[in-house]
């Protein structure tokens, strides 16, 4: 996993251990970072990741400080404190973004897994009903186009080929996975294999549970969209009409120049466009993963 805004590759940043003692003390404050890095499929532990993040942030701080000082020398300005403030602000932003980034990667993995989980399980059920063995079914799922779900089953297939039992490989795969629905499905399958239950019934119940959860998520999503749509109509439709009318009337009353009126209207248009993009992003982020 690449560290965001990194100047050097992660493996190079990891080897620079000048800040490792400080990173070791700072790692105690981020207790969940180890789990997030593991679920994000990163090859770094918590201390290595924090060390690399600190090193990258300080490199960016130094680079921006040097560039801003050259700009000030060129413009014949003497505001060193401003350069320090800008450099420190950007470096802190980069470090905070690096600490949060594993949770963002995990969230993307969860969405990618849960989006394809239900059709993958339905395919799993259809193959079992046709008499295909469990291992061959997992191989077929891993070679199918189910995104992250196929990758997860491919990992289980590799571990089984390396000597692990099917039950152990599925249990380990579920323990390391960030999606609670995927973990639940794998645990049901592994428990069914352990107890010798009818796998057609086990997979069918798992699919039924996911389908019920999908209906609940759709209902919750619909209930959240109603107030959001009213808020959107208020801010993106009614408020702009009133604001533009007010600006036109105000410009005629106080005799604003045409250029100033255009600047105000274009600035208002830019603010409205930014709100539209932000609102669409908020709607997309609230969309259920199982849909």
C-alpha positions as a Markdown table, in Angstrom:
| # | Residue | x | y | z |
|---|---|---|---|---|
| 1 | Unk | 0.0 | 0.0 | 0.0 |
| 2 | Unk | 1.4 | 3.3 | -1.1 |
| 3 | Unk | 1.5 | 6.2 | 1.4 |
| 4 | Unk | -0.5 | 9.1 | 0.1 |
| 5 | Unk | 1.5 | 12.2 | -1.2 |
| 6 | Unk | 4.7 | 10.2 | -0.8 |
| 7 | Unk | 7.8 | 11.5 | -2.6 |
| 8 | Unk | 9.7 | 8.2 | -2.3 |
| 9 | Unk | 8.4 | 4.6 | -2.6 |
| 10 | Unk | 7.1 | 3.1 | 0.7 |
| 11 | Unk | 9.8 | 0.5 | 0.9 |
| 12 | Unk | 12.4 | 3.3 | 0.8 |
| 13 | Unk | 10.6 | 5.4 | 3.5 |
| 14 | Unk | 10.3 | 2.3 | 5.7 |
| 15 | Unk | 14.1 | 1.8 | 5.7 |
| 16 | Unk | 14.7 | 5.3 | 7.0 |
| 17 | Unk | 14.6 | 4.5 | 10.7 |
| 18 | Unk | 15.7 | 7.9 | 12.1 |
| 19 | Unk | 12.2 | 8.5 | 13.6 |
| 20 | Unk | 11.5 | 5.0 | 14.7 |
| 21 | Unk | 11.8 | 5.7 | 18.5 |
| 22 | Unk | 9.4 | 8.5 | 18.2 |
| 23 | Unk | 7.1 | 6.4 | 16.0 |
| 24 | Unk | 7.1 | 3.6 | 18.6 |
| 25 | Unk | 5.9 | 6.0 | 21.3 |
| 26 | Unk | 3.3 | 7.5 | 18.9 |
| 27 | Unk | 2.1 | 4.1 | 17.8 |
| 28 | Unk | 0.4 | 3.5 | 21.3 |
| 29 | Unk | -2.1 | 6.3 | 20.4 |
| 30 | Unk | -3.2 | 4.4 | 17.3 |
| 31 | Unk | -4.3 | 1.1 | 18.7 |
| 32 | Unk | -6.4 | 0.1 | 15.7 |
| 33 | Unk | -3.9 | 0.9 | 13.0 |
| 34 | Unk | -2.3 | -2.6 | 13.1 |
| 35 | Unk | -5.7 | -4.2 | 12.3 |
| 36 | Unk | -6.4 | -1.7 | 9.6 |
| 37 | Unk | -3.0 | -2.2 | 7.9 |
| 38 | Unk | -3.6 | -6.0 | 8.0 |
| 39 | Unk | -7.0 | -5.7 | 6.5 |
| 40 | Unk | -5.7 | -3.2 | 3.9 |
| 41 | Unk | -3.2 | -5.9 | 2.8 |
| 42 | Unk | -0.2 | -3.8 | 3.7 |
| 43 | Unk | 3.2 | -5.4 | 4.2 |
| 44 | Unk | 4.1 | -2.9 | 6.9 |
| 45 | Unk | 3.4 | -3.0 | 10.6 |
| 46 | Unk | 2.2 | -0.1 | 12.7 |
| 47 | Unk | 5.6 | 1.3 | 13.6 |
| 48 | Unk | 7.0 | 1.0 | 10.1 |
| 49 | Unk | 4.0 | 2.8 | 8.7 |
| 50 | Unk | 4.1 | 5.7 | 11.2 |
| 51 | Unk | 7.9 | 6.0 | 10.7 |
| 52 | Unk | 7.4 | 6.2 | 6.9 |
| 53 | Unk | 4.6 | 8.7 | 7.4 |
| 54 | Unk | 6.7 | 11.0 | 9.6 |
| 55 | Unk | 9.6 | 10.8 | 7.2 |
| 56 | Unk | 7.4 | 11.6 | 4.3 |
| 57 | Unk | 5.8 | 14.6 | 6.1 |
| 58 | Unk | 9.1 | 16.0 | 7.1 |
| 59 | Unk | 10.4 | 15.7 | 3.5 |
| 60 | Unk | 7.4 | 17.5 | 2.2 |
| 61 | Unk | 7.8 | 20.2 | 5.0 |
| 62 | Unk | 11.4 | 20.7 | 3.9 |
| 63 | Unk | 10.6 | 20.8 | 0.2 |
| 64 | Unk | 7.7 | 23.4 | 0.6 |
| 65 | Unk | 9.8 | 25.5 | 2.9 |
| 66 | Unk | 12.7 | 25.7 | 0.4 |
| 67 | Unk | 10.4 | 26.4 | -2.5 |
| 68 | Unk | 8.5 | 29.1 | -0.6 |
| 69 | Unk | 11.7 | 30.8 | 0.5 |
| 70 | Unk | 12.9 | 30.9 | -3.1 |
| 71 | Unk | 9.6 | 32.5 | -4.1 |
| 72 | Unk | 9.9 | 35.1 | -1.3 |
| 73 | Unk | 13.5 | 35.9 | -2.4 |
| 74 | Unk | 12.3 | 36.3 | -6.0 |
| 75 | Unk | 9.5 | 38.6 | -4.9 |
| 76 | Unk | 11.7 | 40.4 | -2.5 |
| 77 | Unk | 9.5 | 39.5 | 0.5 |
| 78 | Unk | 10.7 | 38.9 | 4.1 |
| 79 | Unk | 8.0 | 36.8 | 5.7 |
| 80 | Unk | 9.7 | 33.7 | 7.0 |
| 81 | Unk | 6.9 | 33.0 | 9.5 |
| 82 | Unk | 4.4 | 32.7 | 6.6 |
| 83 | Unk | 6.7 | 30.1 | 4.9 |
| 84 | Unk | 7.0 | 28.1 | 8.1 |
| 85 | Unk | 3.2 | 28.2 | 8.7 |
| 86 | Unk | 2.4 | 27.0 | 5.2 |
| 87 | Unk | 5.0 | 24.3 | 5.3 |
| 88 | Unk | 3.9 | 23.0 | 8.7 |
| 89 | Unk | 0.2 | 23.1 | 7.8 |
| 90 | Unk | 0.8 | 21.0 | 4.6 |
| 91 | Unk | 3.1 | 18.6 | 6.5 |
| 92 | Unk | 0.5 | 18.1 | 9.2 |
| 93 | Unk | -2.2 | 17.6 | 6.6 |
| 94 | Unk | -0.1 | 15.0 | 4.8 |
| 95 | Unk | 0.6 | 13.2 | 8.1 |
| 96 | Unk | -3.0 | 13.2 | 9.2 |
| 97 | Unk | -4.1 | 11.9 | 5.7 |
| 98 | Unk | -1.5 | 9.1 | 5.9 |
| 99 | Unk | -2.8 | 8.0 | 9.3 |
| 100 | Unk | -6.4 | 8.0 | 8.0 |
| 101 | Unk | -5.6 | 6.4 | 4.7 |
| 102 | Unk | -5.6 | 2.7 | 5.8 |
| 103 | Unk | -9.2 | 3.1 | 7.0 |
| 104 | Unk | -10.1 | 4.6 | 3.6 |
| 105 | Unk | -8.5 | 1.6 | 1.8 |
| 106 | Unk | -10.4 | -0.8 | 4.1 |
| 107 | Unk | -13.6 | 1.0 | 3.4 |
| 108 | Unk | -13.0 | 0.6 | -0.3 |
| 109 | Unk | -12.3 | -3.1 | 0.1 |
| 110 | Unk | -15.5 | -3.5 | 2.1 |
| 111 | Unk | -17.6 | -1.9 | -0.6 |
| 112 | Unk | -15.9 | -3.9 | -3.3 |
| 113 | Unk | -16.4 | -7.2 | -1.4 |
| 114 | Unk | -20.0 | -6.6 | -0.4 |
| 115 | Unk | -21.1 | -5.3 | -3.8 |
| 116 | Unk | -20.3 | -8.8 | -5.4 |
| 117 | Unk | -20.9 | -11.0 | -2.3 |
| 118 | Unk | -24.5 | -11.9 | -3.0 |
| 119 | Unk | -24.1 | -12.9 | -6.7 |
| 120 | Unk | -20.9 | -14.8 | -5.7 |
| 121 | Unk | -22.8 | -16.8 | -3.1 |
| 122 | Unk | -25.7 | -17.4 | -5.5 |
| 123 | Unk | -23.1 | -18.8 | -8.0 |
| 124 | Unk | -21.6 | -20.9 | -5.1 |
| 125 | Unk | -25.0 | -22.3 | -4.4 |
| 126 | Unk | -25.8 | -23.1 | -8.0 |
| 127 | Unk | -22.5 | -25.0 | -8.4 |
| 128 | Unk | -23.0 | -27.0 | -5.1 |
| 129 | Unk | -26.6 | -27.9 | -6.3 |
| 130 | Unk | -25.0 | -29.2 | -9.5 |
| 131 | Unk | -22.8 | -31.5 | -7.6 |
| 132 | Unk | -19.5 | -29.6 | -7.9 |
| 133 | Unk | -17.1 | -30.2 | -4.9 |
| 134 | Unk | -16.5 | -27.3 | -2.5 |
| 135 | Unk | -12.9 | -26.9 | -3.5 |
| 136 | Unk | -13.7 | -26.8 | -7.2 |
| 137 | Unk | -16.5 | -24.3 | -6.5 |
| 138 | Unk | -14.0 | -22.0 | -4.7 |
| 139 | Unk | -11.6 | -22.4 | -7.7 |
| 140 | Unk | -14.4 | -21.4 | -10.1 |
| 141 | Unk | -15.4 | -18.4 | -7.9 |
| 142 | Unk | -11.7 | -17.3 | -7.8 |
| 143 | Unk | -11.5 | -17.4 | -11.6 |
| 144 | Unk | -14.8 | -15.6 | -12.1 |
| 145 | Unk | -15.4 | -11.8 | -12.4 |
| 146 | Unk | -16.5 | -11.0 | -8.8 |
| 147 | Unk | -13.8 | -8.5 | -8.0 |
| 148 | Unk | -12.5 | -8.6 | -4.5 |
| 149 | Unk | -14.6 | -11.7 | -3.6 |
| 150 | Unk | -12.7 | -13.6 | -6.4 |
| 151 | Unk | -9.4 | -12.4 | -5.0 |
| 152 | Unk | -10.3 | -13.5 | -1.5 |
| 153 | Unk | -11.3 | -17.0 | -2.7 |
| 154 | Unk | -8.1 | -17.1 | -4.8 |
| 155 | Unk | -6.2 | -16.6 | -1.6 |
| 156 | Unk | -8.0 | -19.4 | 0.1 |
| 157 | Unk | -7.3 | -21.7 | -2.9 |
| 158 | Unk | -3.6 | -20.9 | -2.7 |
| 159 | Unk | -3.5 | -21.7 | 1.0 |
| 160 | Unk | -5.4 | -25.0 | 0.5 |
| 161 | Unk | -3.0 | -26.0 | -2.3 |
| 162 | Unk | -0.1 | -25.2 | 0.1 |
| 163 | Unk | -1.4 | -27.8 | 2.6 |
| 164 | Unk | -4.1 | -26.1 | 4.7 |
| 165 | Unk | -7.5 | -27.8 | 5.2 |
| 166 | Unk | -10.6 | -26.2 | 3.7 |
| 167 | Unk | -12.0 | -25.4 | 7.1 |
| 168 | Unk | -8.8 | -23.7 | 8.3 |
| 169 | Unk | -8.3 | -21.7 | 5.1 |
| 170 | Unk | -11.9 | -20.4 | 5.2 |
| 171 | Unk | -11.7 | -19.6 | 8.9 |
| 172 | Unk | -8.4 | -17.7 | 8.5 |
| 173 | Unk | -9.8 | -15.9 | 5.5 |
| 174 | Unk | -12.8 | -14.7 | 7.5 |
| 175 | Unk | -10.7 | -13.6 | 10.4 |
| 176 | Unk | -8.6 | -11.3 | 8.3 |
| 177 | Unk | -11.4 | -9.8 | 6.2 |
| 178 | Unk | -12.9 | -6.3 | 7.1 |
| 179 | Unk | -16.4 | -7.1 | 5.8 |
| 180 | Unk | -18.7 | -8.4 | 8.5 |
| 181 | Unk | -21.1 | -10.0 | 6.0 |
| 182 | Unk | -18.2 | -11.8 | 4.2 |
| 183 | Unk | -16.9 | -13.0 | 7.5 |
| 184 | Unk | -20.3 | -14.2 | 8.5 |
| 185 | Unk | -20.8 | -16.1 | 5.3 |
| 186 | Unk | -17.4 | -17.8 | 5.5 |
| 187 | Unk | -17.9 | -18.8 | 9.1 |
| 188 | Unk | -21.3 | -20.3 | 8.2 |
| 189 | Unk | -19.6 | -22.3 | 5.4 |
| 190 | Unk | -16.7 | -23.4 | 7.6 |
| 191 | Unk | -19.0 | -24.3 | 10.5 |
| 192 | Unk | -21.1 | -26.3 | 8.1 |
| 193 | Unk | -18.0 | -28.2 | 6.8 |
| 194 | Unk | -16.9 | -28.8 | 10.4 |
| 195 | Unk | -20.3 | -30.2 | 11.5 |
| 196 | Unk | -20.9 | -32.1 | 8.3 |
| 197 | Unk | -24.1 | -30.2 | 7.6 |
| 198 | Unk | -25.8 | -30.1 | 4.2 |
| 199 | Unk | -23.9 | -27.3 | 2.4 |
| 200 | Unk | -26.9 | -26.5 | 0.1 |
| 201 | Unk | -28.9 | -25.6 | 3.2 |
| 202 | Unk | -26.0 | -23.6 | 4.8 |
| 203 | Unk | -25.4 | -21.5 | 1.7 |
| 204 | Unk | -29.1 | -21.0 | 1.1 |
| 205 | Unk | -29.5 | -19.7 | 4.6 |
| 206 | Unk | -26.5 | -17.4 | 4.2 |
| 207 | Unk | -28.0 | -16.0 | 0.9 |
| 208 | Unk | -31.3 | -15.5 | 2.6 |
| 209 | Unk | -29.7 | -13.6 | 5.5 |
| 210 | Unk | -27.8 | -11.4 | 3.0 |
| 211 | Unk | -31.0 | -10.7 | 1.0 |
| 212 | Unk | -32.9 | -9.7 | 4.1 |
| 213 | Unk | -30.0 | -7.4 | 5.1 |
| 214 | Unk | -30.1 | -5.9 | 1.6 |
| 215 | Unk | -33.8 | -5.1 | 2.0 |
| 216 | Unk | -33.1 | -3.4 | 5.4 |
| 217 | Unk | -30.3 | -1.4 | 3.9 |
| 218 | Unk | -32.4 | -0.2 | 1.0 |
| 219 | Unk | -35.2 | 0.8 | 3.4 |
| 220 | Unk | -32.8 | 2.7 | 5.6 |
| 221 | Unk | -31.2 | 4.3 | 2.5 |
| 222 | Unk | -34.6 | 5.5 | 1.3 |
| 223 | Unk | -35.5 | 7.0 | 4.7 |
| 224 | Unk | -32.2 | 8.9 | 4.6 |
| 225 | Unk | -32.7 | 10.2 | 1.1 |
| 226 | Unk | -36.1 | 11.9 | 1.9 |
| 227 | Unk | -34.7 | 14.6 | 4.2 |
| 228 | Unk | -31.6 | 14.9 | 2.0 |
| 229 | Unk | -33.7 | 15.5 | -1.1 |
| 230 | Unk | -35.7 | 18.2 | 0.7 |
| 231 | Unk | -32.4 | 19.8 | 1.8 |
| 232 | Unk | -31.1 | 19.7 | -1.8 |
| 233 | Unk | -34.2 | 21.3 | -3.2 |
| 234 | Unk | -33.9 | 24.1 | -0.6 |
| 235 | Unk | -30.2 | 24.8 | -1.0 |
| 236 | Unk | -29.7 | 24.0 | -4.7 |
| 237 | Unk | -33.0 | 25.2 | -6.2 |
| 238 | Unk | -34.9 | 27.7 | -4.0 |
| 239 | Unk | -32.0 | 29.5 | -2.4 |
| 240 | Unk | -30.1 | 30.1 | -5.7 |
| 241 | Unk | -33.3 | 31.6 | -7.3 |
| 242 | Unk | -33.8 | 34.0 | -4.3 |
| 243 | Unk | -30.1 | 34.8 | -4.1 |
| 244 | Unk | -29.7 | 35.7 | -7.8 |
| 245 | Unk | -32.9 | 37.8 | -7.7 |
| 246 | Unk | -31.5 | 39.6 | -4.6 |
| 247 | Unk | -28.1 | 40.2 | -6.3 |
| 248 | Unk | -29.7 | 41.7 | -9.4 |
| 249 | Unk | -31.9 | 44.0 | -7.3 |
| 250 | Unk | -29.0 | 45.0 | -5.1 |
| 251 | Unk | -26.7 | 45.7 | -8.0 |
| 252 | Unk | -29.3 | 48.1 | -9.5 |
| 253 | Unk | -30.0 | 49.8 | -6.1 |
| 254 | Unk | -26.3 | 50.5 | -5.2 |
| 255 | Unk | -25.2 | 50.9 | -8.8 |
| 256 | Unk | -22.7 | 48.1 | -9.0 |
| 257 | Unk | -20.6 | 48.0 | -12.1 |
| 258 | Unk | -21.4 | 45.2 | -14.6 |
| 259 | Unk | -17.9 | 43.6 | -14.0 |
| 260 | Unk | -18.5 | 43.5 | -10.2 |
| 261 | Unk | -22.0 | 42.0 | -10.7 |
| 262 | Unk | -20.5 | 39.3 | -13.0 |
| 263 | Unk | -17.8 | 38.5 | -10.5 |
| 264 | Unk | -20.4 | 38.1 | -7.7 |
| 265 | Unk | -22.6 | 35.9 | -9.9 |
| 266 | Unk | -19.7 | 33.7 | -11.1 |
| 267 | Unk | -18.5 | 33.4 | -7.5 |
| 268 | Unk | -22.0 | 32.3 | -6.4 |
| 269 | Unk | -22.1 | 29.9 | -9.4 |
| 270 | Unk | -18.7 | 28.4 | -8.3 |
| 271 | Unk | -20.0 | 28.0 | -4.7 |
| 272 | Unk | -23.2 | 26.3 | -5.9 |
| 273 | Unk | -21.2 | 24.0 | -8.2 |
| 274 | Unk | -19.0 | 23.0 | -5.2 |
| 275 | Unk | -22.1 | 22.3 | -3.2 |
| 276 | Unk | -23.5 | 20.1 | -5.9 |
| 277 | Unk | -20.3 | 18.0 | -6.1 |
| 278 | Unk | -20.2 | 17.7 | -2.3 |
| 279 | Unk | -23.8 | 16.7 | -2.1 |
| 280 | Unk | -23.4 | 14.0 | -4.8 |
| 281 | Unk | -20.3 | 12.6 | -3.0 |
| 282 | Unk | -22.4 | 12.5 | 0.3 |
| 283 | Unk | -25.2 | 10.6 | -1.5 |
| 284 | Unk | -22.7 | 8.1 | -3.0 |
| 285 | Unk | -20.9 | 7.6 | 0.4 |
| 286 | Unk | -24.3 | 6.8 | 2.1 |
| 287 | Unk | -25.2 | 4.2 | -0.6 |
| 288 | Unk | -25.4 | 0.7 | 1.0 |
| 289 | Unk | -22.6 | -1.7 | 0.2 |
| 290 | Unk | -24.8 | -4.7 | -0.6 |
| 291 | Unk | -26.6 | -2.9 | -3.4 |
